[in-house]
């Protein structure tokens, strides 16, 4: 598999540190509000990456943090952090807010068929780990205390701006709103590892440390949670493109200062979901969530399909017109698969055709996770001159990665057209009747049809297959 590495600005062959195993880390949500669909685009593409690595035979361990403390509006900490804002907005405690929106995030993920990572670690459960690493950074001379806070000293590094080939515009995308000058810093690029009590009198969550009562900065979370669960060598780190600077830049700085060697080999970044007015955010325009899309009649998997139709390294423009086009395409795709599901004679799986058509899918995915070409490979299966059994096997195989519930949704469509949930007894008779018709034992087929009628169902042969309706 070849993948674009943001650190080197090249498409490179993906080679894990340990053969057959992948240590994968993804930045999790700050749980102060619902995730908007722009956030969820990153999680969808990270999910595809993880599933494809598994599909390719690798043993993946994926870890994700939950930021329930420490994600400040600015490193200067001149106002409330996002968690405290959420608590004030809803008149709840910070931990009540964190629990509610963590559950909401994973509920949205489930609707989008996003697999829950192997390890999910809330920042509030890792305070001792943060203190341990910060203490070591001070001892090594990479951190200092000033004004009651602990800062990382970026001047100690030979190369701090490791993603330096990005343009000023790219770097600006990652700068959080409201960042103000902090007079305690020795250098402009220094960042906070630990804030003390003196900085926020109304802060709800704070812990005792060697430097006073306080709480961790944002950046230290991911480094510590990753190293705690995946060790000192990380294969691939994922996140949105807005995390490149300063968050991922700071992660590399503090992690490599702590372990004393290169920390992560590959960096995977998903570009923004934009609206016609620019980058999607919670504070601009309509707050687009999975629940909102559902309320407007969209299956969440239509949004997943919409995302898969574009490459993860290209900005994607969201409009309802574009989503409607994806919905129409998805429903037509399911309808075509339903015809295969309902076919009376599906034939046998042709292994030569299966291998040939599967190669087109893996070739697309191996070339920097090109999901748009992978979807094209899916359509090529439908057009291929091979058996229905072969096509259904391939569609099910591809869907281990795409996770669009293709066969499941097609089967439901067929069932709905046949009158909803059909009793097992009736379905057994239908299958027996189909076997009799195939053997040209029409007298037996008619006899079975009468039994089905007696049970309250009518059976009819159509071009799409056998149709069962309740009388």
C-alpha positions as a Python dict, from the first residue, in 0.01 Angstrom:
ca = {
    (1, 'X'): (0, 0, 0),
    (2, 'X'): (121, 347, -93),
    (3, 'X'): (9, 643, 115),
    (4, 'X'): (77, 1016, 120),
    (5, 'X'): (296, 1105, 417),
    (6, 'X'): (236, 1464, 528),
    (7, 'X'): (574, 1466, 704),
    (8, 'X'): (773, 1400, 384),
    (9, 'X'): (518, 1543, 136),
    (10, 'X'): (545, 1225, -71),
    (11, 'X'): (340, 918, -154),
    (12, 'X'): (537, 636, 6),
    (13, 'X'): (504, 262, 52),
    (14, 'X'): (352, 195, 393),
    (15, 'X'): (590, -30, 589),
    (16, 'X'): (510, -82, 960),
    (17, 'X'): (784, -94, 1224),
    (18, 'X'): (691, -451, 1309),
    (19, 'X'): (598, -691, 1029),
    (20, 'X'): (226, -763, 1019),
    (21, 'X'): (135, -515, 1295),
    (22, 'X'): (25, -152, 1281),
    (23, 'X'): (29, 96, 1570),
    (24, 'X'): (-228, 360, 1470),
    (25, 'X'): (-332, 673, 1657),
    (26, 'X'): (-615, 909, 1572),
    (27, 'X'): (-696, 1240, 1739),
    (28, 'X'): (-1036, 1215, 1904),
    (29, 'X'): (-1311, 1472, 1958),
    (30, 'X'): (-1334, 1751, 2211),
    (31, 'X'): (-1662, 1652, 2371),
    (32, 'X'): (-1825, 1986, 2443),
    (33, 'X'): (-2086, 1972, 2165),
    (34, 'X'): (-2216, 1746, 1889),
    (35, 'X'): (-1969, 1658, 1614),
    (36, 'X'): (-2056, 1831, 1287),
    (37, 'X'): (-2033, 1637, 963),
    (38, 'X'): (-1707, 1815, 875),
    (39, 'X'): (-1544, 1660, 1183),
    (40, 'X'): (-1694, 1325, 1092),
    (41, 'X'): (-1545, 1326, 743),
    (42, 'X'): (-1203, 1275, 906),
    (43, 'X'): (-1330, 988, 1120),
    (44, 'X'): (-1493, 822, 817),
    (45, 'X'): (-1168, 830, 618),
    (46, 'X'): (-963, 713, 917),
    (47, 'X'): (-1210, 428, 955),
    (48, 'X'): (-1161, 334, 590),
    (49, 'X'): (-784, 339, 639),
    (50, 'X'): (-801, 114, 945),
    (51, 'X'): (-1039, -130, 777),
    (52, 'X'): (-830, -148, 463),
    (53, 'X'): (-515, -220, 662),
    (54, 'X'): (-704, -504, 832),
    (55, 'X'): (-844, -617, 496),
    (56, 'X'): (-485, -628, 371),
    (57, 'X'): (-402, -878, 646),
    (58, 'X'): (-238, -646, 902),
    (59, 'X'): (-299, -661, 1276),
    (60, 'X'): (-403, -306, 1363),
    (61, 'X'): (-421, -158, 1712),
    (62, 'X'): (-591, 179, 1695),
    (63, 'X'): (-595, 423, 1985),
    (64, 'X'): (-796, 745, 2016),
    (65, 'X'): (-816, 1010, 2288),
    (66, 'X'): (-1123, 1189, 2415),
    (67, 'X'): (-1045, 1552, 2499),
    (68, 'X'): (-1258, 1616, 2806),
    (69, 'X'): (-1011, 1863, 2956),
    (70, 'X'): (-732, 2086, 2830),
    (71, 'X'): (-851, 2201, 2486),
    (72, 'X'): (-811, 2574, 2540),
    (73, 'X'): (-934, 2861, 2329),
    (74, 'X'): (-574, 2981, 2339),
    (75, 'X'): (-241, 2882, 2492),
    (76, 'X'): (-259, 3212, 2674),
    (77, 'X'): (-569, 3080, 2853),
    (78, 'X'): (-734, 3420, 2866),
    (79, 'X'): (-1086, 3274, 2874),
    (80, 'X'): (-1282, 2955, 2932),
    (81, 'X'): (-1183, 2636, 2761),
    (82, 'X'): (-1436, 2467, 2533),
    (83, 'X'): (-1546, 2215, 2795),
    (84, 'X'): (-1625, 2488, 3047),
    (85, 'X'): (-1814, 2684, 2781),
    (86, 'X'): (-2026, 2377, 2712),
    (87, 'X'): (-2096, 2331, 3083),
    (88, 'X'): (-2206, 2694, 3122),
    (89, 'X'): (-2418, 2678, 2809),
    (90, 'X'): (-2617, 2377, 2933),
    (91, 'X'): (-2599, 2437, 3310),
    (92, 'X'): (-2425, 2105, 3374),
    (93, 'X'): (-2094, 1997, 3518),
    (94, 'X'): (-1798, 1953, 3284),
    (95, 'X'): (-1803, 1576, 3336),
    (96, 'X'): (-2177, 1560, 3263),
    (97, 'X'): (-2111, 1746, 2939),
    (98, 'X'): (-1820, 1514, 2855),
    (99, 'X'): (-2026, 1199, 2915),
    (100, 'X'): (-2325, 1321, 2715),
    (101, 'X'): (-2126, 1432, 2410),
    (102, 'X'): (-1891, 1133, 2418),
    (103, 'X'): (-2197, 907, 2397),
    (104, 'X'): (-2343, 1128, 2122),
    (105, 'X'): (-2018, 1109, 1924),
    (106, 'X'): (-2008, 730, 1930),
    (107, 'X'): (-2380, 713, 1846),
    (108, 'X'): (-2308, 919, 1534),
    (109, 'X'): (-2011, 695, 1455),
    (110, 'X'): (-2233, 387, 1480),
    (111, 'X'): (-2482, 539, 1235),
    (112, 'X'): (-2194, 599, 993),
    (113, 'X'): (-2051, 248, 1040),
    (114, 'X'): (-1733, 390, 1194),
    (115, 'X'): (-1564, 121, 1403),
    (116, 'X'): (-1486, 213, 1764),
    (117, 'X'): (-1105, 216, 1814),
    (118, 'X'): (-946, -64, 2016),
    (119, 'X'): (-855, 184, 2291),
    (120, 'X'): (-1051, 500, 2371),
    (121, 'X'): (-882, 706, 2644),
    (122, 'X'): (-1037, 1017, 2802),
    (123, 'X'): (-773, 1273, 2897),
    (124, 'X'): (-909, 1295, 3252),
    (125, 'X'): (-809, 933, 3311),
    (126, 'X'): (-444, 990, 3216),
    (127, 'X'): (-336, 1281, 3439),
    (128, 'X'): (-56, 1083, 3607),
    (129, 'X'): (86, 997, 3264),
    (130, 'X'): (90, 1364, 3164),
    (131, 'X'): (269, 1463, 3486),
    (132, 'X'): (527, 1185, 3438),
    (133, 'X'): (618, 1294, 3085),
    (134, 'X'): (620, 1666, 3168),
    (135, 'X'): (852, 1598, 3464),
    (136, 'X'): (1089, 1408, 3234),
    (137, 'X'): (1087, 1693, 2980),
    (138, 'X'): (1185, 1938, 3256),
    (139, 'X'): (1468, 1708, 3368),
    (140, 'X'): (1593, 1676, 3009),
    (141, 'X'): (1598, 2054, 2970),
    (142, 'X'): (1314, 2072, 2717),
    (143, 'X'): (1062, 2243, 2944),
    (144, 'X'): (1061, 2533, 3190),
    (145, 'X'): (835, 2696, 3447),
    (146, 'X'): (721, 3055, 3403),
    (147, 'X'): (431, 3246, 3554),
    (148, 'X'): (299, 2932, 3718),
    (149, 'X'): (286, 2734, 3392),
    (150, 'X'): (512, 2471, 3238),
    (151, 'X'): (617, 2544, 2879),
    (152, 'X'): (794, 2339, 2614),
    (153, 'X'): (1106, 2519, 2495),
    (154, 'X'): (1103, 2496, 2114),
    (155, 'X'): (1446, 2665, 2089),
    (156, 'X'): (1599, 2337, 2212),
    (157, 'X'): (1504, 2166, 1885),
    (158, 'X'): (1708, 2164, 1566),
    (159, 'X'): (1387, 2163, 1360),
    (160, 'X'): (1056, 2256, 1519),
    (161, 'X'): (857, 2331, 1202),
    (162, 'X'): (870, 1971, 1077),
    (163, 'X'): (580, 2022, 835),
    (164, 'X'): (764, 2326, 696),
    (165, 'X'): (677, 2277, 329),
    (166, 'X'): (323, 2386, 395),
    (167, 'X'): (226, 2734, 278),
    (168, 'X'): (139, 3014, 517),
    (169, 'X'): (-227, 2957, 426),
    (170, 'X'): (-200, 2588, 522),
    (171, 'X'): (-42, 2675, 854),
    (172, 'X'): (-306, 2938, 925),
    (173, 'X'): (-579, 2676, 889),
    (174, 'X'): (-455, 2506, 1203),
    (175, 'X'): (-428, 2815, 1424),
    (176, 'X'): (-712, 2820, 1672),
    (177, 'X'): (-932, 3125, 1699),
    (178, 'X'): (-854, 3380, 1968),
    (179, 'X'): (-487, 3295, 2024),
    (180, 'X'): (-329, 3581, 2215),
    (181, 'X'): (28, 3661, 2311),
    (182, 'X'): (155, 3494, 2628),
    (183, 'X'): (420, 3707, 2799),
    (184, 'X'): (553, 3408, 2999),
    (185, 'X'): (699, 3236, 2693),
    (186, 'X'): (1071, 3251, 2621),
    (187, 'X'): (1003, 3199, 2252),
    (188, 'X'): (698, 3278, 2041),
    (189, 'X'): (651, 2911, 1938),
    (190, 'X'): (672, 2770, 2294),
    (191, 'X'): (354, 2599, 2414),
    (192, 'X'): (198, 2510, 2747),
    (193, 'X'): (234, 2160, 2892),
    (194, 'X'): (63, 2236, 3225),
    (195, 'X'): (-150, 2526, 3350),
    (196, 'X'): (-161, 2597, 3725),
    (197, 'X'): (-434, 2722, 3956),
    (198, 'X'): (-312, 3079, 3926),
    (199, 'X'): (-429, 3091, 3566),
    (200, 'X'): (-799, 3000, 3606),
    (201, 'X'): (-986, 3046, 3931),
    (202, 'X'): (-1316, 2915, 3789),
    (203, 'X'): (-1170, 2600, 3630),
    (204, 'X'): (-1381, 2303, 3738),
    (205, 'X'): (-1129, 2026, 3665),
    (206, 'X'): (-782, 2049, 3820),
    (207, 'X'): (-534, 1815, 3979),
    (208, 'X'): (-240, 1833, 4216),
    (209, 'X'): (101, 1829, 4050),
    (210, 'X'): (463, 1909, 4130),
    (211, 'X'): (398, 2261, 4001),
    (212, 'X'): (70, 2335, 4178),
    (213, 'X'): (-300, 2273, 4127),
    (214, 'X'): (-385, 2277, 3760),
    (215, 'X'): (-454, 2084, 3443),
    (216, 'X'): (-273, 1977, 3125),
    (217, 'X'): (-236, 2163, 2801),
    (218, 'X'): (-402, 2019, 2493),
    (219, 'X'): (-99, 1891, 2302),
    (220, 'X'): (47, 1670, 2576),
    (221, 'X'): (-266, 1452, 2577),
    (222, 'X'): (-215, 1276, 2246),
    (223, 'X'): (156, 1214, 2294),
    (224, 'X'): (107, 1052, 2633),
    (225, 'X'): (-202, 850, 2543),
    (226, 'X'): (-33, 721, 2229),
    (227, 'X'): (291, 623, 2404),
    (228, 'X'): (106, 465, 2696),
    (229, 'X'): (-97, 235, 2471),
    (230, 'X'): (122, 188, 2163),
    (231, 'X'): (478, 228, 2291),
    (232, 'X'): (759, 457, 2177),
    (233, 'X'): (730, 372, 1806),
    (234, 'X'): (413, 478, 1625),
    (235, 'X'): (343, 367, 1269),
    (236, 'X'): (74, 612, 1160),
    (237, 'X'): (-92, 916, 1317),
    (238, 'X'): (-418, 1051, 1176),
    (239, 'X'): (-621, 1367, 1203),
    (240, 'X'): (-775, 1656, 1015),
    (241, 'X'): (-553, 1890, 816),
    (242, 'X'): (-628, 2164, 1071),
    (243, 'X'): (-434, 1962, 1330),
    (244, 'X'): (-106, 1984, 1138),
    (245, 'X'): (-5, 2308, 1307),
    (246, 'X'): (24, 2360, 1592),
    (247, 'X'): (-113, 2037, 1741),
    (248, 'X'): (74, 1768, 1549),
    (249, 'X'): (385, 1982, 1523),
    (250, 'X'): (386, 2010, 1903),
    (251, 'X'): (315, 1640, 1947),
    (252, 'X'): (628, 1553, 1748),
    (253, 'X'): (836, 1807, 1941),
    (254, 'X'): (746, 1682, 2289),
    (255, 'X'): (729, 1310, 2198),
    (256, 'X'): (1070, 1296, 2032),
    (257, 'X'): (1225, 1507, 2308),
    (258, 'X'): (1090, 1253, 2556),
    (259, 'X'): (1180, 924, 2377),
    (260, 'X'): (1502, 1050, 2215),
    (261, 'X'): (1431, 912, 1867),
    (262, 'X'): (1191, 941, 1576),
    (263, 'X'): (842, 879, 1708),
    (264, 'X'): (598, 839, 1416),
    (265, 'X'): (678, 735, 1058),
    (266, 'X'): (360, 831, 868),
    (267, 'X'): (118, 1119, 907),
    (268, 'X'): (-230, 1091, 749),
    (269, 'X'): (-438, 1408, 722),
    (270, 'X'): (-791, 1449, 588),
    (271, 'X'): (-883, 1777, 422),
    (272, 'X'): (-1176, 1997, 512),
    (273, 'X'): (-1540, 1964, 432),
    (274, 'X'): (-1639, 2309, 309),
    (275, 'X'): (-1964, 2485, 244),
    (276, 'X'): (-2006, 2744, -30),
    (277, 'X'): (-1902, 3005, 227),
    (278, 'X'): (-1584, 2826, 336),
    (279, 'X'): (-1465, 2579, 602),
    (280, 'X'): (-1741, 2416, 803),
    (281, 'X'): (-1744, 2491, 1175),
    (282, 'X'): (-1983, 2488, 1469),
    (283, 'X'): (-1995, 2866, 1483),
    (284, 'X'): (-2074, 2942, 1118),
    (285, 'X'): (-2403, 2889, 937),
    (286, 'X'): (-2631, 2590, 988),
    (287, 'X'): (-2490, 2346, 1246),
    (288, 'X'): (-2477, 2034, 1029),
    (289, 'X'): (-2496, 1715, 1233),
    (290, 'X'): (-2587, 1354, 1156),
    (291, 'X'): (-2915, 1403, 1345),
    (292, 'X'): (-2999, 1706, 1132),
    (293, 'X'): (-2939, 1507, 812),
    (294, 'X'): (-3162, 1228, 948),
    (295, 'X'): (-3437, 1479, 1026),
    (296, 'X'): (-3424, 1587, 663),
    (297, 'X'): (-3468, 1228, 544),
    (298, 'X'): (-3108, 1128, 470),
    (299, 'X'): (-2969, 789, 569),
    (300, 'X'): (-2633, 858, 743),
    (301, 'X'): (-2473, 606, 506),
    (302, 'X'): (-2561, 840, 219),
    (303, 'X'): (-2324, 1091, 380),
    (304, 'X'): (-2056, 820, 413),
    (305, 'X'): (-2105, 736, 44),
    (306, 'X'): (-2080, 1109, -39),
    (307, 'X'): (-1741, 1123, 139),
    (308, 'X'): (-1611, 808, -32),
    (309, 'X'): (-1679, 957, -374),
    (310, 'X'): (-1400, 1211, -314),
    (311, 'X'): (-1031, 1165, -232),
    (312, 'X'): (-946, 1235, 131),
    (313, 'X'): (-671, 1483, 32),
    (314, 'X'): (-912, 1705, -160),
    (315, 'X'): (-1141, 1959, 2),
    (316, 'X'): (-1501, 1848, -37),
    (317, 'X'): (-1785, 2097, -84),
    (318, 'X'): (-2108, 2017, 97),
    (319, 'X'): (-2439, 2134, -46),
    (320, 'X'): (-2777, 1967, -17),
    (321, 'X'): (-2778, 1938, -396),
    (322, 'X'): (-2454, 1740, -381),
    (323, 'X'): (-2593, 1524, -101),
    (324, 'X'): (-2911, 1465, -302),
    (325, 'X'): (-2699, 1343, -593),
    (326, 'X'): (-2518, 1105, -359),
    (327, 'X'): (-2852, 984, -219),
    (328, 'X'): (-2989, 912, -566),
    (329, 'X'): (-2670, 728, -662),
    (330, 'X'): (-2667, 525, -339),
    (331, 'X'): (-3032, 424, -372),
    (332, 'X'): (-2982, 325, -736),
    (333, 'X'): (-2676, 122, -634),
    (334, 'X'): (-2878, -61, -367),
    (335, 'X'): (-3156, -124, -618),
    (336, 'X'): (-2913, -282, -863),
    (337, 'X'): (-2767, -503, -591),
    (338, 'X'): (-3123, -600, -491),
    (339, 'X'): (-3174, -744, -838),
    (340, 'X'): (-2876, -973, -776),
    (341, 'X'): (-3011, -1070, -434),
    (342, 'X'): (-3351, -1163, -574),
    (343, 'X'): (-3215, -1354, -875),
    (344, 'X'): (-3343, -1714, -870),
    (345, 'X'): (-3034, -1861, -1030),
    (346, 'X'): (-2727, -1689, -890),
    (347, 'X'): (-2485, -1945, -1030),
    (348, 'X'): (-2154, -2034, -872),
    (349, 'X'): (-1869, -1804, -769),
    (350, 'X'): (-1620, -1779, -1054),
    (351, 'X'): (-1282, -1757, -880),
    (352, 'X'): (-1099, -1618, -1185),
    (353, 'X'): (-1353, -1337, -1226),
    (354, 'X'): (-1351, -1274, -851),
    (355, 'X'): (-972, -1233, -839),
    (356, 'X'): (-962, -1014, -1151),
    (357, 'X'): (-1232, -774, -1033),
    (358, 'X'): (-1097, -766, -678),
    (359, 'X'): (-759, -654, -814),
    (360, 'X'): (-914, -333, -946),
    (361, 'X'): (-1049, -253, -599),
    (362, 'X'): (-720, -323, -418),
    (363, 'X'): (-525, -129, -682),
    (364, 'X'): (-741, 177, -611),
    (365, 'X'): (-708, 144, -235),
    (366, 'X'): (-334, 76, -254),
    (367, 'X'): (-283, 404, -439),
    (368, 'X'): (-318, 643, -148),
    (369, 'X'): (-659, 518, -39),
    (370, 'X'): (-835, 627, -357),
    (371, 'X'): (-1192, 557, -249),
    (372, 'X'): (-1344, 727, -554),
    (373, 'X'): (-1170, 476, -781),
    (374, 'X'): (-1267, 197, -540),
    (375, 'X'): (-1633, 297, -585),
    (376, 'X'): (-1576, 285, -962),
    (377, 'X'): (-1442, -70, -917),
    (378, 'X'): (-1767, -151, -737),
    (379, 'X'): (-1971, -31, -1034),
    (380, 'X'): (-1748, -231, -1268),
    (381, 'X'): (-1848, -543, -1074),
    (382, 'X'): (-2215, -471, -1142),
    (383, 'X'): (-2143, -433, -1514),
    (384, 'X'): (-1916, -739, -1537),
    (385, 'X'): (-2009, -1047, -1740),
    (386, 'X'): (-2006, -1294, -1454),
    (387, 'X'): (-2248, -1472, -1222),
    (388, 'X'): (-2470, -1305, -963),
    (389, 'X'): (-2300, -1515, -696),
    (390, 'X'): (-1959, -1376, -799),
    (391, 'X'): (-2089, -1019, -796),
    (392, 'X'): (-2249, -1054, -453),
    (393, 'X'): (-1932, -1210, -312),
    (394, 'X'): (-1725, -920, -445),
    (395, 'X'): (-1968, -656, -319),
    (396, 'X'): (-1963, -812, 26),
    (397, 'X'): (-1584, -828, 14),
    (398, 'X'): (-1544, -461, -83),
    (399, 'X'): (-1794, -360, 183),
    (400, 'X'): (-1561, -488, 456),
    (401, 'X'): (-1378, -162, 383),
    (402, 'X'): (-1643, 69, 238),
    (403, 'X'): (-1894, -20, 514),
    (404, 'X'): (-2200, 96, 322),
    (405, 'X'): (-2426, -199, 419),
    (406, 'X'): (-2463, -274, 49),
    (407, 'X'): (-2589, -634, 58),
    (408, 'X'): (-2776, -586, 386),
    (409, 'X'): (-2964, -284, 248),
    (410, 'X'): (-3035, -467, -78),
    (411, 'X'): (-3176, -764, 111),
    (412, 'X'): (-3398, -532, 314),
    (413, 'X'): (-3520, -367, -6),
    (414, 'X'): (-3609, -706, -152),
    (415, 'X'): (-3782, -806, 169),
    (416, 'X'): (-3979, -481, 182),
    (417, 'X'): (-4097, -535, -174),
    (418, 'X'): (-4212, -883, -76),
    (419, 'X'): (-4428, -754, 207),
    (420, 'X'): (-4200, -700, 501),
    (421, 'X'): (-4100, -967, 749),
    (422, 'X'): (-4192, -1308, 610),
    (423, 'X'): (-4227, -1598, 859),
    (424, 'X'): (-3952, -1859, 842),
    (425, 'X'): (-4213, -2126, 761),
    (426, 'X'): (-4326, -1933, 455),
    (427, 'X'): (-3969, -1863, 340),
    (428, 'X'): (-3885, -2234, 371),
    (429, 'X'): (-4181, -2320, 149),
    (430, 'X'): (-4081, -2052, -102),
    (431, 'X'): (-3733, -2201, -128),
    (432, 'X'): (-3881, -2549, -162),
    (433, 'X'): (-4110, -2422, -440),
    (434, 'X'): (-3818, -2259, -621),
    (435, 'X'): (-3630, -2590, -612),
    (436, 'X'): (-3936, -2772, -752),
    (437, 'X'): (-3970, -2519, -1035),
    (438, 'X'): (-3602, -2551, -1115),
    (439, 'X'): (-3649, -2931, -1137),
    (440, 'X'): (-3953, -2866, -1359),
    (441, 'X'): (-4178, -3040, -1106),
    (442, 'X'): (-4459, -2790, -1159),
    (443, 'X'): (-4725, -3005, -993),
    (444, 'X'): (-4521, -3001, -671),
    (445, 'X'): (-4461, -2627, -712),
    (446, 'X'): (-4835, -2563, -737),
    (447, 'X'): (-4898, -2776, -430),
    (448, 'X'): (-4646, -2574, -229),
    (449, 'X'): (-4796, -2249, -356),
    (450, 'X'): (-5134, -2357, -216),
    (451, 'X'): (-4969, -2417, 124),
    (452, 'X'): (-4819, -2068, 112),
    (453, 'X'): (-5161, -1923, 26),
    (454, 'X'): (-5318, -2109, 320),
    (455, 'X'): (-5066, -1937, 548),
    (456, 'X'): (-5184, -1596, 426),
    (457, 'X'): (-4923, -1510, 162),
    (458, 'X'): (-4925, -1484, -215),
    (459, 'X'): (-4624, -1583, -424),
    (460, 'X'): (-4555, -1446, -771),
    (461, 'X'): (-4270, -1473, -1019),
    (462, 'X'): (-4138, -1144, -1163),
    (463, 'X'): (-3843, -1042, -1377),
    (464, 'X'): (-3660, -946, -1057),
    (465, 'X'): (-3732, -1283, -893),
    (466, 'X'): (-3991, -1428, -658),
    (467, 'X'): (-4223, -1172, -493),
    (468, 'X'): (-4404, -1257, -171),
    (469, 'X'): (-4691, -1042, -45),
    (470, 'X'): (-4925, -1073, 252),
    (471, 'X'): (-5284, -1143, 146),
}
